[in-house]
């Protein structure tokens, strides 16, 4: 439906940079892994980051592109009156960010109360200490939301 030239490259770059930085922080600072490339941590954490990043970007970008299309006249009017592109699109970007974060907030609000997330369930079923499983799940939720 709505697209622009360079959409794929911009999205791929945003996902790679954000997930790479958050993954590096999680592995080196939070978990203090040595070596940091241990597959048992790297692969599942990166998978969860990319999965949540993909859903957030698709919802947010879809909302922005839809608003840019439907509110084109109003945006052009603001630009004609002297607003720069950031001022003209500020309200719609705020709405899109809020919309993109809504699924994450809903997931965080029910974590452990209504549903036990997949990573925590897998660790408990494999015989890991439930307290450590809960800590890992909280870390994942915080780095994804953060």
C-alpha positions in Angstrom: 0.0 0.0 0.0 2.1 2.9 1.2 5.9 2.9 0.7 8.8 5.0 -0.2 12.2 4.5 -2.0 14.7 3.1 0.5 12.1 1.7 2.9 13.7 -1.8 3.1 17.2 -0.5 3.6 16.1 2.1 6.2 14.1 -0.6 8.1 17.0 -3.1 7.9 19.5 -0.6 9.2 17.3 0.5 12.0 16.7 -3.1 13.1 20.3 -4.1 12.8 21.7 -1.0 14.7 19.1 -1.1 17.5 19.1 -4.8 18.0 22.9 -4.9 17.8 23.4 -2.2 20.4 20.8 -3.7 22.8 22.2 -7.2 22.3 25.7 -6.0 23.0 24.6 -4.3 26.2 22.7 -7.3 27.4 25.5 -9.8 26.7 28.4 -7.7 27.9 27.0 -5.5 30.7 23.9 -7.3 32.1 25.0 -10.9 31.7 28.7 -10.3 31.7 29.4 -13.2 29.4 32.9 -14.3 28.6 33.1 -15.1 25.7 30.1 -13.0 24.7 29.3 -15.1 21.6 27.9 -18.1 23.5 25.2 -19.5 21.3 22.9 -20.5 24.1 22.5 -16.8 25.1 23.2 -15.0 21.8 20.7 -16.8 19.5 17.5 -16.7 21.7 18.1 -13.1 22.9 18.7 -11.9 19.4 15.7 -13.8 18.1 13.4 -12.2 20.7 14.8 -8.8 20.0 14.4 -9.1 16.3 10.9 -10.5 16.7 9.7 -7.7 18.9 11.6 -5.1 16.8 9.9 -6.3 13.6 6.4 -6.1 15.1 7.0 -2.6 16.6 8.5 -1.3 13.4 5.8 -2.7 11.2 3.0 -1.2 13.4 4.7 2.2 13.8 5.9 2.6 10.2 2.5 1.5 8.9 0.8 4.2 11.1 3.3 6.9 10.0 2.9 6.1 6.3 -0.9 6.0 6.6 -1.0 9.3 8.4 1.3 10.9 5.9 -0.9 9.8 3.1 -4.3 10.7 4.7 -3.1 14.0 6.3 -1.1 15.2 3.3 -3.0 18.5 2.9 -2.6 19.4 6.5 1.1 18.6 6.5 1.7 20.7 3.3 -0.3 23.5 4.9 2.0 23.4 8.0 5.1 23.3 5.8 3.8 26.3 3.8 3.3 28.3 7.0 7.0 27.8 7.9 7.0 24.7 10.0 10.0 22.5 9.4 9.5 18.8 8.7 10.0 17.8 12.4 7.4 20.3 13.6 4.9 19.3 10.9 5.1 15.6 11.7 5.6 15.7 15.5 2.0 14.8 16.4 1.7 11.9 14.0 5.1 10.5 15.0 4.0 10.6 18.7 0.8 8.7 17.8 2.8 6.2 15.8 5.3 5.5 18.6 2.5 5.2 21.1 0.7 2.7 18.8 3.9 0.8 18.2 4.6 0.4 22.0 1.1 -0.7 22.9 1.6 -4.4 22.2 4.8 -4.4 24.4 3.1 -2.7 27.3 0.2 -5.1 27.1 2.6 -8.0 27.1 4.5 -6.6 30.0 1.3 -6.0 32.0 0.3 -9.6 31.8 3.7 -11.2 32.1 3.7 -13.8 34.9 0.1 -13.1 35.9 -2.0 -14.4 33.0 0.7 -16.1 30.8 4.1 -17.4 31.4 6.3 -16.3 28.5 8.1 -18.8 26.2 11.6 -18.3 27.4 10.6 -18.7 31.0 8.5 -21.8 30.3 11.4 -23.4 28.3 13.9 -22.9 31.1 11.5 -24.3 33.8 10.7 -27.3 31.6 14.4 -28.0 31.1 14.9 -28.1 34.9 16.4 -24.6 35.5 15.7 -22.7 38.7 12.3 -20.9 38.3 13.8 -17.8 40.0 16.6 -17.6 37.5 14.1 -18.2 34.7 12.0 -15.3 36.0 15.1 -13.0 36.1 16.1 -13.8 32.5 12.5 -13.2 31.4 12.4 -9.8 33.2 15.8 -8.9 31.6 14.4 -9.8 28.2 11.3 -7.7 28.7 13.2 -4.7 30.0 15.7 -4.7 27.1 13.0 -5.2 24.5 10.9 -2.3 26.0 13.9 -0.1 26.8 
